[in-house]
Amino acid sequence: MELIKLIWDFRGPNASNIAEHHAKHLNEYIQSEKIPNSTTGTEAHSEMYHSAFMITERSRMQELRERLKPHRGQVYSES
């Protein structure tokens, strides 16, 4: 199963809080839509740049891109 990582970027003094809040909504979306093999989280790139992400199956990429409008994405590998 190939996984992808959909990413939403946030910049500015409130970027950390916004990314955490966005990840919470992504997790709620996963639960409400019953999307298997998916997880969410946040990453800190700097003090003023954070991102929220969703890792899910590549087969869901097109549907999720249209519905959730991520800023970018990449193939995900656990290594």
N, C-alpha and C positions, 0 to 999 in steps of 0.2 A: 504494500500500500504506500503510495507516494503522498507525502504531506506537503502542504504549502503554509506559509506564514503571511497573513494579511496584516498590514501595518498602518497605523494612524499616527502621524507626527504632531507634536504640540510644542510650541516654543513660547518663551516668555516667563515672567516671574511666577505664574500659576501653573506652569506646564505639568508639574508633578501631580498636583491635585486633579487637573483636568484628565490626565492620562489614567489615573486610578479610577476616576468616575466613569470614564469611557469603558475601561475594562470591565467594570461592574455591569454596565449595560450589555456589553458583548456576552458576558456570562449568562445574564438573564435571557438573552436571545437564544443562546445555545440550549438552555433548559426549556424555554417555551416552544421552540421548534423541534425539540428532541433530536438534535444533531449529534450523532455518535462520534467517537474518536476525535473530540475537539477540546481545546483548552484555551485559556486566555491568560494574559499577564501584562506587565509593564517593564520597560527598560529605561534606565537613566543614562543618557549619553553625555550630558553635562548638567550643570546647575539650571540652565535655562532651556534645555532640550530633552524632552522625554517622549516616549512612545507607548502606545497600547497595541497589543497584538492578539490575533486569534490564529491558532494552529489547527488545521483541519485537513480533511482529505481533498486531494487535488480535484477529484470528480465534482466537488461542490463549488469550485472556484468561480465559474461564470455566474451562477445564481447569486452567490454572496457578494461578488463585485458589484452586480447591478443593484442589489438591495442595500448593502451597507456602505458602499462607496469608500473603500480603503484608499489611502494616499499612494500606497505601493504594496508590492508583494514579492516574495521570493520562495524558491524551493527550500523546504526545511529539512535539515538532517540533524539528528541528535548528537552527532559526533563533534 
